[in-house]
């Protein structure tokens, strides 16, 4: 068995990433969109936003990295994990194969952060 991490098995020109399209923070509803054969060297944040039609992109977790305690979104370190430069390529931002990212409405996220109650 090889010791190669799955995040390094595929080249950045042919990566698979999971996009978590968050519909409700309170009810923890989201739809996972798996994008295959994505060229991380040329695909930009803006292009990815136009695919899923939300206005904010944030890193959730990288392959073999730690996951957050919150099941719907990583609420840590907004300053560095929310990608605001639409012209930046995904590879430049450190996105690699099997990365999970969250797409969401920024206003809803800010409201949820102020009152992070979960509903059923």
N, C-alpha and C positions, 0 to 999 in steps of 0.2 A: 504494500500500500504506500502510495506516495505521500510526502509531507507537504505538497503544494496546497496552499489555501485556495478555496473555490473562487475567492475574489481575484486571484491572479491567474486562474486557468485560462480565461478568455482575454483576448487583447482589448484595449480600450476602444478599438474600432468596431468591436462586435460584442458589446456588453448587454446584459440583461439587468434591468432595474425594476423595482416595484414602487409604484406611486400610490400613496394612500390618499384618495380623494375624500376629504372629511366633509360630511354633510351636517353633522350635529356634534358639538363637543359634549353637551350635557347628556345626550342619549348614547354617546359613543358609537355613532353610526358612520361608517365609511365604506367606500368601495375600493378594492384593490385593483389597480390596473398594472398588469405586467407588460413591460415594453421589452421586446427582444430585438436583437441585432441593432442596437443603438450605438452610433459612433459618438463616444464621449469627447473625442478630440475636436469635433466640429459642431455638435449640438449645443446650443446656448440655453441659458435659463429662460430667456424670452420665448424661444421656440417651444420649449417644454411647457411653459405656461399656456401658450396658445393651443396646445394639444388637449389640455384638461380644463381650460376655461375658468381658472381661478386666479386670484391676484397675488397670492403669496406662496412661496416655496421654502420649505425648511427641511433640513436633514433630520431624519428620524434615527437611523442607525446604519452603520456600515457592516458588511459581512464580518463575522467573528468579533464584533465590537460589543460593548455593553448596551443593554436596552434600558429604557427609562421605566420607572414604576408606573407612569401613567399609560394606560393601554391605548389611548387614542392619539396622543401627541407628546413629543419631547418638549417639556416646558422650560428646559434649561437653556441658558446662554443664547438668548435671542440675537444678540449683537453679532455673533459669529456664525450662527447656524441658519439664520434667515438670509436667503440669497436675494439681494436687492438689485444687483447689477445684471440687467437682462442681457447684456452683451458678453458676459463671462461664459466660457465653455465649461461644461460639466467636469471635464478632466482637470482643468485649471483649479476648480474648486475642491478637488480631491475626491470626486465621485468615482467609484470603481464598480466593477461587476458585483452584482447582488446587493447593491445599496438600496435602502428603503428611504423614500422621501415623502413628506406630507405636503399636500396642496390644500389650501383652505382660504376662506374669506378672512382678511386681516382684522376687520372690525369685529367680527364674531369672536375671533381668538382673543382680542384685547378685552372684550366683555367677559369672556369665560375666565381669563386670568384673574380678574377682579373678584369673581365669585365662582370658584371652581366646583360647584355642586354637581353631582351626578344624579340623573333621574332614571327611572325605570319605566 
